[in-house]
Amino acid sequence: MKKSREFLKEFFNTMDLPSDEDGLISYVLDGFTAERAKLQGLLDDQYSAGAYPDKAIVENGVKLCDSLLSQKKDNTALLILMT
């Protein structure tokens, strides 16, 4: 859990993380659901109009979020996948 908290602090640029496992899992699911929506929005809007640079990076970000969120029923796997 310590490594996951360190990753989340850096990724989301925050110091305010829940200290309990259930709260942390909820934070992860909410955060990466929002991140996926943001990235998908870029693909649907800006990147659909033309060949913007780094489109593959944004597509990969969506895939990574999907992979992470697919573990939402297994708390341990979800936290391990982030580290």
C-alpha positions in Angstrom: 0.0 0.0 0.0 2.9 2.3 0.7 4.2 2.1 -2.9 0.7 2.7 -4.3 0.3 5.8 -2.1 3.6 7.1 -3.3 2.6 6.5 -6.9 -0.7 8.2 -6.5 0.8 11.2 -4.8 3.1 11.8 -7.7 0.6 10.9 -10.5 -2.3 13.0 -9.2 0.1 15.6 -7.7 -1.6 15.5 -4.3 -0.7 14.9 -0.7 -4.3 14.4 0.5 -4.9 10.6 0.1 -7.2 8.4 2.2 -5.2 6.3 4.8 -7.5 3.3 4.8 -7.6 0.6 2.1 -11.3 1.1 1.1 -10.9 4.9 0.8 -7.7 4.5 -1.2 -9.4 2.0 -3.6 -12.3 4.4 -4.0 -9.8 7.2 -4.7 -8.0 5.1 -7.3 -11.2 4.1 -9.1 -12.6 7.6 -9.2 -9.3 9.1 -10.2 -8.5 6.7 -13.1 -12.1 6.8 -14.3 -11.9 10.5 -14.6 -8.4 10.3 -16.2 -9.8 7.7 -18.8 -12.7 10.0 -19.6 -10.4 12.9 -20.1 -8.1 11.0 -22.4 -11.1 9.5 -24.3 -12.4 13.0 -24.7 -9.2 14.1 -26.3 -9.4 11.2 -28.8 -13.0 11.9 -29.5 -12.6 15.6 -30.0 -9.2 16.9 -30.9 -7.5 13.7 -32.2 -10.5 12.7 -34.4 -10.1 15.8 -36.6 -6.6 15.0 -37.8 -3.2 13.6 -37.2 -2.2 15.3 -34.0 1.2 14.4 -32.5 1.3 11.8 -29.8 -2.1 10.3 -30.5 -0.6 6.9 -29.8 0.4 8.0 -26.3 -3.2 9.1 -25.5 -4.5 5.8 -26.9 -2.0 3.9 -24.7 -3.2 6.0 -21.7 -6.8 4.9 -22.3 -5.7 1.2 -22.6 -3.7 1.5 -19.4 -6.6 3.0 -17.5 -8.9 0.3 -18.8 -6.4 -2.3 -17.7 -6.2 -0.8 -14.2 -9.9 -0.4 -13.9 -10.5 -4.0 -15.0 -9.1 -5.0 -11.6 -11.7 -3.1 -9.6 -13.1 -6.2 -7.9 -9.7 -7.3 -6.6 -8.2 -4.6 -4.3 -4.8 -6.3 -4.0 -4.4 -6.7 -7.8 -5.5 -3.1 -8.3 -2.9 -1.7 -5.9 -0.1 -4.1 -7.3 -0.9 -3.1 -10.9 0.0 0.5 -10.1 3.4 -0.3 -8.7 
